[in-house]
């Protein structure tokens, strides 16, 4: 019996590579989202830290209060920008997740086709071996009967 071969192996390999590339893109987007979240948290922490230092000071001038308010307003604007960026990034994540699922589905379909063909080839191989064993048995039986 000839060796098993799947004519679409190159296509399957290409589909699997595409799926891995899409997954890598998804991982990059997740890392970008995490970076945005860290920047947002760091910004909030810096505002809280500045406020706490100002409150802990023995005396506070109006210029320091004004500077804190200006810093808080600036931080608030940066936070809004980061949240808008995060929203756009979440949309990209959703699209990328769909792309990953589609590429995985395409690869999985070819893998299932290959598995079905392999099982069919394996069954044919077993049948061929059984047939050869039967023929060998019959030939030996015939040879023994002739002698």
Secondary structure, DSSP 8 states (H G I E B T S, - for coil): ------TTHHHHHHHHHHHHHHHHHHHHHHHHHHHHHHHHHHHHHHHHHHHHHHHHSS---HHHHHHHHHHHHHHHHHHHHHHHHHHHHHHHHHHHHHHHHHHHHHHHHHHHHHHHHHHHHHHHHHHHHHHHHHHHHHHHHHHHHH-
